[in-house]
Amino acid sequence: MNDLWHNVWIYIAIMAVVTYLIRMLPLTVFRREIKSRFVRSFLAYIPYAVLGAMTFPDVFYSTGDMRTAICGVAVAVLLAWRGRSLLTVAVAACCAVALAQGFLLLV
């Protein structure tokens, strides 16, 4: 049992070091302000791209049925494309999934 806790503390220490390096390396490498418009615009879009890459695939497996997930995504994309608010898009997508699941139960 003691050996198990010893390994856990090693894992926690390694993760702390990795997390610290990920946060501190950009500050030490880029000491001066980035002047290039291209690099600055590229770095501005990274958080959105990472968030989308992490969440979008999970949307299709969140309902348990791919057909209802596709209905929800279609409604969300359509409303977002039309410029609706985030709350409107989320509620409408949830309602679309609920209606699609109800329809599939009837069929």
C-alpha positions in Angstrom: 0.0 0.0 0.0 2.8 2.4 0.9 4.5 1.7 -2.5 1.2 2.6 -4.3 1.1 6.1 -2.6 4.7 6.6 -3.4 3.9 6.2 -7.1 0.9 8.5 -6.8 3.1 11.3 -5.4 5.6 10.8 -8.3 2.8 11.1 -10.8 1.4 14.2 -9.2 4.9 15.8 -9.1 5.5 15.0 -12.8 2.1 16.5 -13.8 2.9 19.6 -11.7 6.2 20.1 -13.5 4.6 19.5 -16.9 1.8 22.0 -16.2 4.3 24.5 -15.0 6.4 24.2 -18.1 3.5 24.5 -20.4 2.5 27.8 -18.8 6.0 29.2 -18.3 7.8 28.3 -21.6 5.8 30.8 -23.7 6.6 33.6 -21.2 10.3 32.8 -21.4 10.5 32.2 -25.1 8.4 35.2 -26.2 9.8 38.0 -23.9 9.1 40.8 -26.4 5.8 41.7 -27.8 4.9 39.8 -31.0 4.8 42.3 -33.9 3.9 40.1 -36.8 0.2 40.5 -37.7 0.1 37.0 -39.1 1.5 35.3 -35.9 -0.7 37.4 -33.7 -3.9 36.6 -35.6 -2.8 32.9 -35.7 -2.4 32.8 -31.9 -5.7 34.6 -31.4 -7.6 31.7 -33.1 -5.9 28.8 -31.3 -8.2 28.7 -28.2 -11.3 28.5 -30.4 -9.8 25.8 -32.6 -8.7 23.7 -29.6 -12.1 24.1 -27.9 -13.9 23.1 -31.1 -11.6 20.1 -31.7 -12.2 18.9 -28.1 -15.9 19.3 -27.9 -17.3 18.8 -31.4 -16.7 15.0 -31.6 -18.2 14.4 -28.2 -21.5 16.1 -29.3 -22.2 13.1 -31.6 -21.9 10.6 -28.8 -23.7 12.6 -26.0 -27.2 11.4 -26.8 -26.6 7.7 -27.3 -28.1 7.8 -30.7 -26.3 9.4 -33.7 -29.5 10.4 -35.4 -30.7 12.5 -32.6 -27.3 14.1 -32.2 -27.2 15.0 -35.8 -30.6 16.7 -35.4 -29.3 18.7 -32.5 -26.1 19.7 -34.3 -28.0 20.7 -37.4 -30.4 23.0 -35.4 -27.4 24.5 -33.5 -25.4 25.2 -36.7 -28.4 26.7 -38.4 -29.3 29.0 -35.6 -25.6 30.0 -34.9 -25.2 30.7 -38.7 -28.2 33.1 -38.4 -26.6 34.9 -35.5 -28.7 33.8 -32.6 -27.5 34.0 -29.0 -25.6 31.1 -27.4 -28.5 30.5 -25.0 -31.0 30.3 -27.9 -28.8 28.0 -29.8 -28.2 25.7 -26.8 -31.9 25.5 -25.8 -33.1 25.0 -29.4 -30.5 22.2 -29.9 -31.6 20.5 -26.7 -35.3 20.7 -27.7 -34.5 19.3 -31.1 -32.7 16.4 -29.6 -35.7 15.8 -27.2 -38.2 16.0 -30.1 -36.1 13.6 -32.2 -35.8 11.1 -29.4 -39.6 11.3 -28.7 -40.2 10.8 -32.4 -37.9 7.8 -32.5 -39.7 6.3 -29.5 -43.0 6.6 -31.4 -41.7 5.0 -34.6 
